[in-house]
Amino acid sequence: MEPVGQLSPQDWLVHPDTRAVIAALAADGACPRFAGGCVRDALLGRPVHDVDIAVDRPPAEVTRLLTAAGIRAVPTGFSHGTVTAVTPSRPFEITSLRRDVETDGRHAVVAFTDDWLADASRRDLTINALYADPDGAVYDPFDGIADLGARRVRFVGDADSRIAEDALRILRFFRFFGRFGAPPADPAALSAIRRQAPLLDGLSGERVRAEMLGILEGSDPGGVLLLMRGEGLIPHLLPEPIDAGRLRLLAWLETRGIKAAGVGADPLRRLAALIATGEPAADAARAAALADAWRLSNAGRARLLDMLEPVAEGPLTVETPPETARRILWRTGAEAYRDRVLLAWADERARYGAAGPCPGACGTAAWEELLHLPETRPVPEFPLRGADLLERGWPPGPGLGEELRRLETAWAAADFAPDRAALLSRLGEASGKAENG
């Protein structure tokens, strides 16, 4: 391959840690090159986060070269040719050039090679089959640069072959289309995806979760999900029905409709918007089944279920009184409360249109007031503790906790106004009844 262009100056390219890793790998005449996303994002002028390197040496040799240079080498995917070089500024994922020997749609058996074209041919998309040498000269064997310019996402070579090698590439296609593509999507890619959609059923939940959350984090996840539904993919991935319209409005609110600290693209919140139907029992069952299928973390599972769980005060609306909204904030905490506001706001806009009329005092200002309630009218800390009850004659045991909860509920019902003295006066009455009972 001959270079076809040159990267503009990049801080990461000349960083001392980058140069140290490159020097270590090239110590015996090897040819390290930057690969994939870092080259693509540099060409687009986007921030580069991960710096990956490809090299024409097997992983054992890579480990030896790094160790000889005093750089820690971690065998993060040794059988597939991946070693991570750990430096003070960042890790570098270093992958030996490979060619596929055997594939089954989920895993590949690889052989190491020194053939750059063979390595590029096994990559998924043309915009990811890009390399740059240590001086920034760019190698582009499959016209990925032209595809970037045209906002075109294509598989490398034959789309059916690429998908057959790893069915996850179906989801990767849509994730990258959401980030770099523009309609219409590549017809050859969509045709192959339709034919091979059943292969998605054989993927692990962890791999599906990572790609789907990446899709949901994109700039227009609703549009991408609508495209996926049109290609027949949703039954393999999500419980029906899904509400892509509500998802689109939530994404618009998070990233363009409002500017608020702590509010941004959130894939779990977007997932809740996508699958919610307004039927609490059914939504809880759907969310739990999806959390199991995708192997969500315990925290992720709990948050997803919490967003769909009704509260005693009822759903938030633009006409919810501030004192009621504060009780919801008290029940859920600030993060879950913001989730509920944004989901309710998106739901209302989905029902009445992004700019159309809606009943009552509907409007951005009213919703923003609800959204900012944790900052403008935070819920104070409950001023009593169990020790206060014990000091005033309550015996230890379940009754003590029940009385604390009763007092806290009454405190919340009074808009959190009663102070410690007022609550203690009520406690005195209750304590007396307990002693006399």
C-alpha positions as CSV (number, residue, x, y, z in Angstrom):
1,M,0.0,0.0,0.0
2,E,1.1,3.5,-0.8
3,P,0.1,6.5,1.4
4,V,-2.7,8.7,0.0
5,G,-2.7,11.7,2.3
6,Q,-1.3,13.2,5.5
7,L,-2.8,13.8,8.9
8,S,-2.9,17.4,10.2
9,P,-0.7,18.0,13.3
10,Q,-2.0,16.0,16.2
11,D,-1.0,16.3,19.8
12,W,-1.4,12.6,20.5
13,L,0.8,11.8,17.5
14,V,3.8,13.6,18.9
15,H,3.2,12.9,22.6
16,P,6.3,11.4,24.3
17,D,4.4,8.3,25.4
18,T,3.2,7.7,21.8
19,R,6.7,8.1,20.5
20,A,8.1,5.8,23.2
21,V,5.7,3.0,22.2
22,I,6.3,3.5,18.5
23,A,10.1,3.5,19.1
24,A,9.8,0.3,21.1
25,L,7.8,-1.5,18.4
26,A,10.1,-0.4,15.6
27,A,13.3,-1.3,17.4
28,D,14.1,-4.4,15.3
29,G,12.7,-3.1,12.0
30,A,9.0,-3.7,12.6
31,C,6.4,-1.4,10.9
32,P,3.9,0.0,13.5
33,R,1.0,2.1,12.2
34,F,-1.9,3.8,13.9
35,A,-5.1,2.1,12.9
36,G,-8.8,2.6,12.8
37,G,-10.7,5.1,14.9
38,C,-7.8,7.4,15.8
39,V,-7.0,7.9,12.1
40,R,-10.6,8.3,11.1
41,D,-11.4,10.9,13.9
42,A,-8.2,12.8,13.2
43,L,-9.1,13.1,9.5
44,L,-12.5,14.4,10.5
45,G,-11.1,16.9,13.0
46,R,-12.8,15.1,15.9
47,P,-11.3,14.5,19.3
48,V,-9.2,11.3,19.5
49,H,-9.7,9.3,22.6
50,D,-8.3,5.8,22.0
51,V,-5.0,5.4,20.1
52,D,-4.8,1.9,18.5
53,I,-1.7,0.6,16.8
54,A,-1.3,-2.2,14.3
55,V,2.1,-3.9,13.8
56,D,3.5,-6.6,11.5
57,R,4.8,-8.7,14.4
58,P,3.0,-11.5,16.5
59,P,1.9,-10.7,20.0
60,A,4.8,-12.6,21.7
61,E,7.2,-10.4,19.8
62,V,5.2,-7.3,20.6
63,T,5.4,-8.2,24.3
64,R,9.1,-8.7,24.1
65,L,9.7,-5.4,22.4
66,L,7.7,-3.4,24.9
67,T,9.2,-5.1,27.9
68,A,12.7,-4.5,26.5
69,A,11.9,-0.8,26.4
70,G,10.6,-0.7,29.9
71,I,6.9,-0.4,28.9
72,R,4.4,-2.6,30.7
73,A,2.7,-5.0,28.3
74,V,-0.7,-6.6,29.3
75,P,-2.0,-9.5,27.2
76,T,-5.6,-8.2,26.9
77,G,-6.5,-10.4,23.9
78,F,-3.4,-12.4,23.3
79,S,-4.9,-15.2,21.2
80,H,-6.4,-12.6,18.9
81,G,-3.2,-10.7,18.7
82,T,-3.9,-7.8,21.1
83,V,-1.5,-6.5,23.7
84,T,-2.0,-3.3,25.7
85,A,0.9,-1.0,26.3
86,V,0.4,0.9,29.6
87,T,2.0,4.3,29.8
88,P,1.6,7.2,32.2
89,S,-0.7,9.2,29.8
90,R,-2.9,6.5,28.3
91,P,-3.1,2.8,27.3
92,F,-2.3,1.8,23.7
93,E,-4.0,-1.2,22.2
94,I,-1.6,-2.9,19.9
95,T,-2.9,-5.6,17.5
96,S,-0.8,-7.8,15.3
97,L,-1.7,-7.9,11.7
98,R,-4.2,-10.8,11.2
99,R,-6.1,-12.8,8.7
100,D,-9.1,-15.0,9.5
101,V,-8.6,-18.8,9.3
102,E,-12.1,-19.8,10.5
103,T,-15.2,-17.9,11.5
104,D,-18.6,-18.9,12.9
105,G,-20.5,-15.6,13.1
106,R,-19.4,-15.0,16.7
107,H,-15.7,-15.9,17.1
108,A,-12.8,-16.0,14.7
109,V,-9.7,-18.1,14.6
110,V,-6.9,-15.9,13.3
111,A,-3.4,-16.3,11.9
112,F,-0.8,-13.5,12.2
113,T,0.6,-12.0,9.1
114,D,2.8,-9.2,7.8
115,D,0.3,-8.4,5.0
116,W,-1.3,-5.0,5.5
117,L,-3.9,-5.6,2.8
118,A,-5.0,-8.9,4.4
119,D,-5.4,-7.2,7.8
120,A,-7.4,-4.4,6.2
121,S,-9.6,-6.9,4.3
122,R,-10.9,-8.4,7.5
123,R,-12.0,-5.1,9.1
124,D,-15.7,-4.3,9.1
125,L,-16.1,-0.9,7.5
126,T,-14.1,1.1,5.0
127,I,-14.0,4.1,7.4
128,N,-12.3,1.9,10.0
129,A,-9.8,0.3,7.5
130,L,-7.5,3.3,7.7
131,Y,-3.9,3.4,8.9
132,A,-1.3,6.2,9.5
133,D,2.5,5.7,9.9
134,P,4.3,7.4,12.7
135,D,4.8,10.5,10.6
136,G,1.1,10.8,9.8
137,A,1.1,9.5,6.3
138,V,-2.4,7.9,5.7
139,Y,-3.0,4.6,4.0
140,D,-6.6,3.9,2.7
141,P,-6.9,0.6,0.8
142,F,-10.7,0.7,0.5
143,D,-11.6,4.4,-0.2
144,G,-12.6,5.1,3.4
145,I,-11.6,8.7,3.1
146,A,-14.0,9.3,0.2
147,D,-16.7,7.5,2.2
148,L,-16.1,9.8,5.2
149,G,-16.4,12.8,2.9
150,A,-19.7,11.5,1.5
151,R,-21.0,10.4,4.9
152,R,-21.3,6.9,3.5
153,V,-20.9,3.8,5.7
154,R,-20.0,0.7,3.7
155,F,-18.7,-2.8,4.6
156,V,-15.2,-3.7,3.4
157,G,-15.6,-5.9,0.3
158,D,-18.6,-8.2,0.3
159,A,-21.2,-7.2,2.9
160,D,-22.5,-10.8,3.3
161,S,-19.0,-12.1,4.0
162,R,-18.2,-9.5,6.6
163,I,-21.5,-10.2,8.4
164,A,-21.0,-14.0,8.2
165,E,-17.6,-13.5,9.9
166,D,-19.2,-11.7,12.9
167,A,-22.9,-11.0,13.1
168,L,-22.2,-8.1,15.6
169,R,-21.1,-6.1,12.5
170,I,-24.8,-5.7,11.8
171,L,-25.1,-3.5,14.9
172,R,-21.8,-1.9,14.3
173,F,-23.0,-0.8,10.9
174,F,-25.9,1.1,12.5
175,R,-23.8,2.5,15.3
176,F,-21.3,4.0,12.9
177,F,-24.1,5.1,10.5
178,G,-25.6,7.0,13.4
179,R,-22.2,8.7,14.1
180,F,-20.8,9.2,10.6
181,G,-23.5,8.4,8.0
182,A,-26.2,10.3,6.2
183,P,-29.3,8.9,4.4
184,P,-29.8,7.0,2.3
185,A,-28.0,4.0,3.9
186,D,-25.9,1.8,1.6
187,P,-28.3,-0.5,-0.3
188,A,-25.8,-3.4,-0.5
189,A,-25.3,-3.2,3.3
190,L,-29.0,-3.2,4.0
191,S,-29.7,-6.1,1.6
192,A,-27.1,-8.2,3.4
193,I,-28.3,-7.2,6.8
194,R,-31.9,-8.2,5.9
195,R,-30.7,-11.6,4.8
196,Q,-28.6,-12.3,7.8
197,A,-30.7,-10.7,10.6
198,P,-31.4,-14.1,12.3
199,L,-27.6,-14.4,13.1
200,L,-28.3,-11.7,15.8
201,D,-30.0,-14.3,17.9
202,G,-26.7,-16.1,18.4
203,L,-24.8,-13.1,19.9
204,S,-24.1,-12.8,23.6
205,G,-26.1,-10.3,25.6
206,E,-23.0,-8.4,26.6
207,R,-22.0,-7.7,23.0
208,V,-25.5,-6.7,22.0
209,R,-25.7,-4.4,25.0
210,A,-22.5,-2.6,24.2
211,E,-23.5,-1.9,20.6
212,M,-27.1,-1.0,21.3
213,L,-26.2,1.4,24.1
214,G,-23.8,2.9,21.6
215,I,-26.6,3.3,19.1
216,L,-28.8,4.9,21.7
217,E,-26.1,7.4,22.6
218,G,-25.9,8.7,19.0
219,S,-27.2,12.1,17.8
220,D,-30.4,10.7,16.3
221,P,-31.0,7.3,17.9
222,G,-34.7,7.3,17.0
223,G,-33.9,7.7,13.3
224,V,-31.4,4.8,13.4
225,L,-33.9,2.6,15.3
226,L,-36.6,3.3,12.7
227,L,-34.2,2.2,10.0
228,M,-33.4,-0.9,12.0
229,R,-37.1,-1.6,12.4
230,G,-37.6,-1.3,8.7
231,E,-34.9,-3.9,8.1
232,G,-36.6,-6.4,10.5
233,L,-34.1,-6.3,13.2
234,I,-36.1,-5.1,16.3
235,P,-37.7,-8.5,17.1
236,H,-34.1,-9.9,17.5
237,L,-33.1,-7.1,19.9
238,L,-35.9,-5.4,21.8
239,P,-39.4,-6.1,23.1
240,E,-42.2,-4.6,20.8
241,P,-43.7,-2.1,20.7
242,I,-41.0,0.6,20.7
243,D,-41.6,4.3,20.5
244,A,-38.9,5.8,18.3
245,G,-40.8,9.1,18.2
246,R,-40.6,9.6,22.0
247,L,-36.9,8.6,21.8
248,R,-36.2,11.2,19.2
249,L,-37.8,14.0,21.3
250,L,-35.9,12.9,24.4
251,A,-32.6,13.0,22.4
252,W,-33.5,16.5,21.2
253,L,-34.3,17.7,24.7
254,E,-31.1,16.2,26.1
255,T,-28.7,17.7,23.5
256,R,-30.4,20.6,21.8
257,G,-33.7,21.6,23.3
258,I,-32.3,22.6,26.7
259,K,-29.0,23.4,28.3
260,A,-28.8,22.2,31.9
261,A,-25.9,21.0,34.0
262,G,-25.9,17.2,34.3
263,V,-28.2,16.7,31.3
264,G,-26.8,15.1,28.2
265,A,-27.1,12.0,26.0
266,D,-28.0,9.1,28.3
267,P,-28.4,5.7,26.7
268,L,-30.3,4.1,29.6
269,R,-32.8,7.0,29.9
270,R,-33.2,6.7,26.1
271,L,-33.8,3.0,26.4
272,A,-36.6,3.7,28.9
273,A,-38.2,6.2,26.5
274,L,-38.0,3.6,23.7
275,I,-39.7,0.7,25.5
276,A,-42.1,2.4,27.9
277,T,-45.8,1.8,27.1
278,G,-47.4,3.4,30.2
279,E,-48.5,0.1,31.6
280,P,-46.5,-0.2,34.8
281,A,-46.6,-4.0,35.2
282,A,-45.9,-4.7,31.6
283,D,-43.2,-2.2,31.4
284,A,-41.5,-3.6,34.5
285,A,-41.6,-7.1,33.0
286,R,-40.2,-5.9,29.7
287,A,-37.5,-3.9,31.4
288,A,-36.5,-6.8,33.6
289,A,-36.4,-9.3,30.7
290,L,-34.3,-6.8,28.6
291,A,-31.9,-6.3,31.6
292,D,-31.4,-10.0,31.8
293,A,-30.9,-10.5,28.1
294,W,-28.4,-7.7,27.8
295,R,-26.7,-8.6,31.1
296,L,-27.1,-5.1,32.5
297,S,-25.2,-4.3,35.7
298,N,-27.1,-4.4,38.9
299,A,-27.0,-0.6,39.0
300,G,-28.1,-0.3,35.4
301,R,-31.0,-2.7,35.9
302,A,-32.2,-0.9,39.0
303,R,-32.1,2.5,37.3
304,L,-34.0,1.2,34.2
305,L,-36.7,-0.3,36.4
306,D,-36.9,2.8,38.6
307,M,-37.5,5.0,35.6
308,L,-40.6,2.9,34.7
309,E,-41.9,2.4,38.2
310,P,-44.9,4.6,39.2
311,V,-44.8,6.7,42.4
312,A,-47.6,7.4,44.8
313,E,-47.9,11.0,43.7
314,G,-48.6,9.9,40.1
315,P,-46.8,10.8,36.9
316,L,-45.1,14.1,36.5
317,T,-46.9,16.5,34.2
318,V,-46.3,20.2,33.3
319,E,-49.1,21.0,35.8
320,T,-47.7,19.1,38.7
321,P,-47.6,21.5,41.7
322,P,-44.1,22.2,43.0
323,E,-44.9,20.7,46.4
324,T,-45.9,17.4,44.7
325,A,-42.8,17.4,42.5
326,R,-40.7,17.9,45.6
327,R,-42.2,14.8,47.2
328,I,-41.3,12.9,44.0
329,L,-37.8,14.3,44.3
330,W,-37.7,13.1,47.9
331,R,-38.8,9.6,47.0
332,T,-36.5,9.1,44.1
333,G,-33.4,11.3,44.5
334,A,-32.1,14.0,42.2
335,E,-30.8,11.8,39.3
336,A,-34.0,9.6,39.1
337,Y,-36.2,12.7,39.4
338,R,-34.4,14.3,36.4
339,D,-34.9,11.1,34.5
340,R,-38.6,11.3,35.2
341,V,-39.0,14.9,34.2
342,L,-37.2,14.4,30.9
343,L,-39.1,11.2,30.1
344,A,-42.4,12.9,31.0
345,W,-41.5,16.0,28.9
346,A,-40.6,13.9,25.9
347,D,-43.7,11.8,26.3
348,E,-45.9,15.0,26.3
349,R,-44.2,16.4,23.3
350,A,-44.5,13.1,21.5
351,R,-48.3,13.2,22.1
352,Y,-48.8,16.8,21.1
353,G,-46.0,17.5,18.7
354,A,-42.6,19.2,19.3
355,A,-44.0,22.6,18.6
356,G,-47.8,22.1,18.7
357,P,-50.4,23.1,21.3
358,C,-50.9,21.0,24.4
359,P,-53.4,21.4,27.3
360,G,-52.9,23.5,30.4
361,A,-49.9,25.6,31.1
362,C,-47.7,23.6,28.8
363,G,-44.4,25.2,27.9
364,T,-40.7,25.0,28.1
365,A,-40.5,27.4,31.0
366,A,-42.8,25.3,33.2
367,W,-40.9,22.1,32.3
368,E,-37.5,23.7,33.0
369,E,-38.8,24.8,36.4
370,L,-39.6,21.2,37.2
371,L,-36.3,20.1,35.9
372,H,-34.3,22.5,38.0
373,L,-36.3,21.9,41.2
374,P,-33.4,19.9,42.8
375,E,-31.3,23.1,42.6
376,T,-33.9,25.7,43.2
377,R,-35.9,24.0,45.9
378,P,-33.8,21.0,47.2
379,V,-35.2,18.7,49.7
380,P,-33.6,19.2,53.1
381,E,-32.2,16.4,55.2
382,F,-34.8,14.8,57.5
383,P,-33.9,16.3,60.9
384,L,-34.6,13.3,63.1
385,R,-32.7,10.1,63.7
386,G,-33.4,6.9,65.5
387,A,-31.4,8.1,68.5
388,D,-34.0,10.9,69.0
389,L,-36.8,8.3,69.5
390,L,-34.7,6.2,71.8
391,E,-33.9,9.2,74.0
392,R,-37.6,9.9,74.3
393,G,-38.7,6.5,75.4
394,W,-39.3,4.5,72.2
395,P,-38.1,0.9,72.6
396,P,-35.7,-0.4,70.0
397,G,-37.2,-2.6,67.3
398,P,-39.4,-2.5,64.2
399,G,-41.8,0.1,65.8
400,L,-39.0,2.6,66.0
401,G,-38.4,2.5,62.3
402,E,-42.1,2.6,61.5
403,E,-42.5,5.7,63.6
404,L,-39.5,7.4,61.9
405,R,-41.1,6.6,58.5
406,R,-44.5,7.9,59.6
407,L,-42.9,11.2,60.8
408,E,-40.9,11.5,57.6
409,T,-43.9,11.0,55.5
410,A,-45.8,13.6,57.4
411,W,-42.8,16.0,57.1
412,A,-42.8,15.4,53.3
413,A,-46.6,16.0,53.1
414,A,-46.1,19.4,54.8
415,D,-43.6,20.3,52.1
416,F,-40.7,19.6,54.4
417,A,-41.5,22.6,56.5
418,P,-41.6,21.2,60.0
419,D,-38.3,21.7,61.8
420,R,-36.7,19.5,64.4
421,A,-38.6,21.1,67.2
422,A,-42.0,20.6,65.5
423,L,-41.2,17.0,64.7
424,L,-40.0,16.4,68.3
425,S,-43.3,17.8,69.6
426,R,-45.2,15.3,67.6
427,L,-42.8,12.6,68.7
428,G,-43.5,13.5,72.3
429,E,-47.2,12.8,71.8
430,A,-46.5,9.6,70.1
431,S,-44.0,8.5,72.7
432,G,-46.5,9.2,75.5
433,K,-49.1,7.1,73.8
434,A,-46.5,4.3,73.4
435,E,-45.6,4.5,77.1
436,N,-49.3,4.5,78.1
437,G,-50.3,1.9,75.7
